[in-house]
């Protein structure tokens, strides 16, 4: 199972690395031991202004973050720059940093991945789709792709890797001839040779529709198949490709719904979102056939505010985190919600939901698995599920929260 880490504009990303938990928030990286003791932290303040960490990955004893930072340029402060930073995972010592600036505008890294000693970061630079590759040990830039789709705003939001290629998902904006129009966003998937940066293939969906709004959410890689998900004109979208050739294989469009996350393993694909309750859809990776679906709302809640935000797969189980309206008290109050399913048939296994002290907005935003490597031969009791998000107090303050479960 390949891990991808993408945009976190309002999402705190969590990655469990061996027995150590790493949590990312704006401008600060925290690392805790399995028992919850703080091991180290790094607070980055480049110029006394807003610096943001948006994505994280840990591999081979190192931790890599992607985000944005403002570099001082007297006498005038420069604009926000594309930031990648590496740490020693054990000590927290900063190892290298890349602060990349394209003159003239806003730059930010929103996704990061590591594969065989190379680090790949993606985002936007002055309104263009940007991917940069680095030597993970030294931080030396190896190659980059700065792509302008059609003269408007473009951005990369998620990265998938398979050992040979990297797959980057984002949006491209198409010019329109209508007066005052700001351009239509298309769903953009680009595949690169991981070593050279050469573009191997590209898919643009849907270039033919004049009025459209596309949002790229997440990407998953399973063997030679690549699966991308997002939203297109108010529809839940999943598209499948042959990773080698880029050939389009199948797609699913579900009306009046949105997709937020995707995972794929052993020929099964799981996409989650909302619009029809807390929504989980399972597909055959080969054919795109819908195998099972769960659309869940808590008792007394309404489907309009129920939303699945994250998914992880392991040990023959699917774990989904998000929120659901609980119907308790006045207002649209939402519970932090985690549900577990049998991956093959969708049978419901267990659930945890809580609404905190304030009974207001409580959301599970990210999930990941720790413990033994998930496989059919591993007892699921040996797998731990980690879920991160936030809860809202009675004083309307939001607090970061991490839950650990026996899978």
C-alpha positions in Angstrom: 0.0 0.0 0.0 1.5 3.3 -1.1 1.1 6.4 1.1 0.4 9.8 -0.3 0.3 13.1 1.6 -1.4 16.0 0.2 -3.0 19.4 0.8 -3.7 20.5 4.3 -5.2 24.0 4.0 -7.5 23.3 6.9 -6.3 19.7 7.6 -3.7 18.7 10.2 -1.9 15.7 8.7 -0.8 12.8 10.8 1.7 10.1 10.1 2.6 7.2 12.4 6.2 6.2 11.8 7.3 3.0 13.5 6.2 3.7 17.1 6.5 7.5 16.9 3.7 9.9 16.0 4.5 13.1 14.1 1.9 15.8 14.0 2.0 18.9 11.8 0.4 22.3 12.5 0.9 25.8 11.2 4.6 26.7 11.4 5.4 24.0 14.0 6.4 20.3 13.9 5.8 18.2 17.0 7.0 14.6 17.6 5.6 12.4 20.3 6.6 9.0 21.6 4.1 6.2 21.6 3.4 7.0 25.2 2.6 10.6 24.4 5.9 12.2 25.7 7.1 15.0 23.5 10.4 14.0 21.9 11.2 17.1 20.0 9.7 20.1 18.2 10.7 22.6 15.6 9.0 26.0 15.3 10.0 27.8 12.1 9.8 31.5 11.9 11.5 32.8 8.8 10.6 36.4 8.9 8.3 37.1 11.8 5.3 36.4 9.5 3.0 33.5 8.5 4.9 30.3 7.8 2.9 27.2 7.2 3.5 23.4 7.2 1.0 21.6 5.1 2.2 18.0 4.5 4.5 15.5 6.0 6.2 12.2 5.3 8.7 10.1 7.2 11.1 7.6 5.7 14.6 6.1 6.3 15.1 7.9 9.6 14.2 11.3 8.2 11.1 13.5 8.3 10.2 15.8 5.4 7.7 18.6 5.5 6.2 20.7 2.7 4.6 24.1 3.1 5.3 27.8 2.6 7.5 30.5 4.2 8.2 34.2 3.8 11.9 35.0 3.3 12.9 38.6 4.3 14.2 40.7 1.4 15.0 44.1 2.8 13.7 46.7 2.4 10.6 45.0 1.3 9.3 41.6 2.6 9.2 39.0 -0.2 6.1 37.0 -1.1 5.3 33.6 0.2 7.7 30.9 -1.1 7.6 27.1 -1.8 9.2 25.4 1.3 10.6 21.9 1.9 12.4 21.1 5.1 14.2 17.9 6.3 14.9 16.7 9.8 16.7 13.9 11.6 13.7 11.8 12.8 15.4 10.9 16.1 16.8 14.2 17.2 14.8 16.7 15.3 17.9 18.4 14.0 17.2 20.3 10.7 19.2 18.7 7.9 18.4 20.8 4.9 15.9 23.3 3.6 14.7 24.5 0.2 12.9 27.8 0.0 12.0 28.2 -3.7 10.7 31.5 -5.1 9.2 32.2 -8.5 9.2 36.0 -8.8 5.9 37.7 -8.9 3.5 35.8 -6.8 2.4 33.2 -4.2 4.3 29.9 -4.0 3.4 27.0 -1.7 4.1 23.3 -1.4 1.0 21.3 -0.6 2.0 17.7 -1.0 5.1 15.6 -0.4 6.2 12.0 -0.9 9.4 9.9 -0.6 10.6 7.0 -2.6 14.0 5.2 -2.6 15.9 8.1 -1.3 14.2 10.8 -3.4 11.8 13.4 -2.1 9.0 14.8 -4.3 7.1 18.0 -3.4 4.3 19.6 -5.3 2.1 22.7 -5.1 1.8 26.0 -6.9 4.3 28.7 -7.9 3.0 32.1 -9.2 -0.2 30.4 -10.3 1.5 27.5 -12.1 1.5 23.7 -11.3 4.9 22.9 -9.7 6.7 19.6 -8.9 10.2 19.5 -7.5 12.4 16.5 -6.8 15.3 16.4 -4.3 18.0 14.1 -3.1 16.6 13.1 0.3 20.0 13.0 1.9 21.5 16.3 0.7 18.5 18.3 -0.4 20.0 18.9 -3.7 17.3 19.7 -6.3 17.3 17.0 -9.0 14.6 18.3 -11.4 11.5 20.3 -11.5 8.4 20.8 -13.6 6.8 24.3 -13.7 3.7 23.9 -15.8 1.3 26.5 -17.0 -1.9 24.8 -18.3 -3.7 27.7 -19.9 -2.5 31.0 -18.5 -4.6 30.9 -15.3 -4.2 29.5 -11.8 -3.0 25.9 -11.6 -2.0 23.9 -8.5 -0.9 20.4 -7.5 -2.6 18.9 -4.5 -1.5 15.2 -4.1 1.3 12.8 -5.0 1.4 9.0 -5.5 4.5 6.9 -6.0 5.2 3.4 -7.2 9.0 3.0 -7.2 9.4 4.0 -10.8 7.1 6.9 -11.5 5.4 9.6 -9.5 1.8 10.7 -10.2 0.7 14.2 -9.3 -3.0 15.3 -9.1 -4.2 18.9 -9.2 -6.2 21.4 -11.1 -5.7 23.5 -14.2 -7.7 26.5 -15.1 -9.0 27.0 -18.6 -9.7 30.4 -20.2 -13.2 31.2 -21.2 -14.4 33.8 -23.7 -17.4 34.9 -21.6 -17.0 38.5 -20.2 -15.9 38.5 -16.6 -15.4 34.8 -16.4 -12.5 33.7 -14.2 -11.9 30.4 -16.0 -13.1 26.9 -15.5 -11.1 24.4 -13.4 -10.2 21.0 -14.9 -9.1 17.8 -13.1 -5.4 17.3 -14.0 -3.3 14.2 -13.5 0.3 14.1 -14.6 2.8 11.2 -14.5 6.6 11.6 -14.4 9.7 9.4 -14.6 10.8 9.7 -11.0 14.5 9.7 -11.9 14.5 12.2 -14.7 11.3 14.2 -14.3 10.3 13.5 -17.9 6.5 13.8 -18.4 5.2 10.3 -19.3 1.5 11.0 -19.7 -1.2 13.5 -18.7 -4.9 13.3 -18.4 -7.2 16.4 -18.4 -10.9 16.0 -17.3 -13.2 17.5 -18.5 -11.8 19.9 -21.1 -15.0 19.9 -23.2 -17.4 21.3 -20.7 -17.6 25.1 -20.8 -19.0 25.8 -17.3 -17.3 23.6 -14.7 -15.7 23.5 -11.3 -13.3 20.7 -10.5 -11.5 20.0 -7.2 -8.6 17.5 -6.9 -8.6 15.7 -3.6 -6.4 12.6 -3.4 -4.5 9.9 -5.4 -3.8 6.3 -4.8 -1.5 3.8 -6.4 -2.0 0.0 -6.4 0.4 -2.0 -8.6 0.0 -0.7 -12.1 -3.2 1.1 -11.5 -3.6 4.8 -10.4 -6.8 6.1 -8.9 -7.6 9.8 -8.5 -10.5 11.3 -6.7 -12.1 14.8 -6.3 -15.2 16.7 -7.2 -16.5 17.8 -10.6 -19.5 20.0 -11.0 -21.0 19.0 -7.7 -20.3 15.3 -8.4 -18.2 12.7 -6.5 -15.5 11.7 -9.0 -13.2 8.7 -9.2 -11.0 8.0 -12.2 -8.8 5.0 -12.9 -5.7 4.9 -15.2 -3.1 2.4 -16.3 -0.1 3.8 -14.5 2.3 2.7 -17.3 0.5 4.2 -20.3 -2.0 6.6 -18.8 -4.8 4.9 -20.6 -8.2 5.8 -19.0 -9.8 2.6 -17.5 -13.0 3.7 -15.8 -14.7 6.4 -13.8 -17.5 6.9 -11.3 -19.5 10.1 -11.1 -22.1 10.3 -8.2 -24.5 13.3 -8.3 -24.8 15.7 -5.4 -21.8 14.3 -3.5 -18.2 15.2 -2.8 -15.1 13.0 -2.5 -12.3 13.7 0.0 -9.9 10.7 0.1 -9.0 7.5 -1.6 -7.1 4.3 -0.8 -6.4 1.2 -2.9 -5.0 -2.2 -2.0 -5.0 -5.7 -3.5 -7.4 -4.7 -6.3 -9.9 -2.9 -4.2 -10.5 0.8 -4.2 -12.1 2.8 -1.4 -13.2 6.4 -1.9 -14.9 8.4 0.9 -16.7 11.7 1.1 -20.2 13.1 1.8 -23.4 14.5 0.3 -25.3 11.2 0.9 -24.4 11.0 4.6 -21.0 9.8 5.8 -20.2 8.1 2.5 -17.9 5.1 1.8 -17.8 3.5 -1.7 -15.8 0.4 -2.5 -14.9 -0.5 -6.1 -13.3 -3.3 -8.1 -10.0 -1.8 -9.2 -10.1 -3.7 -12.5 -13.6 -2.9 -13.7 -14.8 0.0 -11.5 -17.9 -2.0 -10.5 -19.4 -0.8 -7.2 -18.9 -3.6 -4.7 -20.5 -2.0 -1.6 -21.4 1.3 -0.2 -22.2 2.7 3.2 -24.1 6.0 3.7 -24.3 6.6 7.4 -25.8 9.3 9.7 -25.9 9.4 13.4 -29.4 9.0 15.0 -31.2 12.3 14.8 -28.6 13.8 12.4 -29.1 15.0 8.8 -27.1 13.9 5.8 -26.2 17.4 4.7 -23.4 17.8 7.4 -22.2 14.2 7.5 -18.8 13.8 5.9 -16.0 11.2 5.6 -12.6 12.9 5.4 -10.0 10.2 5.6 -9.5 6.5 4.9 -6.9 3.8 5.7 -6.8 0.1 4.7 -5.0 -2.8 6.4 -5.5 -6.3 7.6 -8.6 -6.8 5.5 -10.3 -3.8 7.1 -11.2 -0.3 6.1 -11.1 2.6 8.6 -12.8 5.9 7.9 -12.8 9.1 9.8 -14.9 12.2 9.6 -17.9 13.8 11.2 -21.6 13.4 11.5 -24.4 15.6 12.9 -25.6 14.3 16.2 -28.9 16.0 16.7 -28.1 16.9 20.3 -29.0 20.3 21.5 -29.6 23.4 19.3 -27.6 24.0 16.1 -25.8 21.8 13.7 -23.5 20.0 16.2 -21.2 17.4 14.8 -19.5 14.4 16.3 -15.9 13.2 15.7 -16.7 9.9 13.9 -14.6 6.8 13.1 -16.1 3.6 11.5 -14.5 0.3 10.6 -15.6 -2.1 7.9 -14.7 -5.5 6.4 -12.9 -4.6 3.2 -14.3 -7.4 1.1 -18.0 -7.1 1.8 -18.5 -3.8 3.7 -19.8 -5.4 6.8 -19.8 -2.9 9.7 -17.4 -3.8 12.4 -17.2 -1.0 15.0 -17.6 2.7 15.5 -16.5 5.5 17.8 -18.1 8.9 18.0 -17.9 11.6 20.6 -19.0 15.2 20.7 -16.6 16.6 23.3 -17.3 19.0 26.2 -18.7 21.7 24.0 -20.9 19.5 21.7 -20.1 21.7 18.7 -17.9 21.0 15.6 -15.7 17.9 16.1 -14.0 16.4 13.1 -11.7 13.4 12.4 -9.4 14.7 9.6 -6.7 12.1 9.1 -6.1 8.4 9.6 -3.1 6.1 9.5 -2.1 2.6 10.6 0.8 1.5 12.8 2.0 -1.8 14.3 2.8 -4.8 12.1 2.6 -4.4 8.3 -1.0 -5.0 7.3 -1.4 -8.2 5.3 -4.0 -11.1 5.2 -1.7 -13.2 7.5 -1.6 -10.6 10.2 -4.2 -10.7 13.0 -5.9 -7.3 12.9 -5.5 -7.0 16.6 -1.8 -6.3 16.0 -2.7 -3.2 14.0 -3.3 0.1 15.6 -5.4 2.9 14.1 -4.4 6.5 14.7 -6.9 9.3 14.0 -6.2 13.0 14.2 -8.6 16.0 14.0 -10.0 18.6 16.3 -12.8 19.2 18.8 -14.5 22.4 19.7 -14.9 23.5 23.3 -17.8 25.2 24.9 -15.9 28.5 24.5 -15.7 27.9 20.8 -12.0 27.2 20.9 -10.7 24.3 18.7 -8.3 21.8 20.3 -6.1 19.3 18.4 -6.9 15.7 19.3 -5.4 12.3 18.5 -7.1 9.0 19.1 -5.5 5.5 19.0 -7.6 2.4 18.6 -7.0 -1.4 18.5 -7.9 -2.0 14.8 
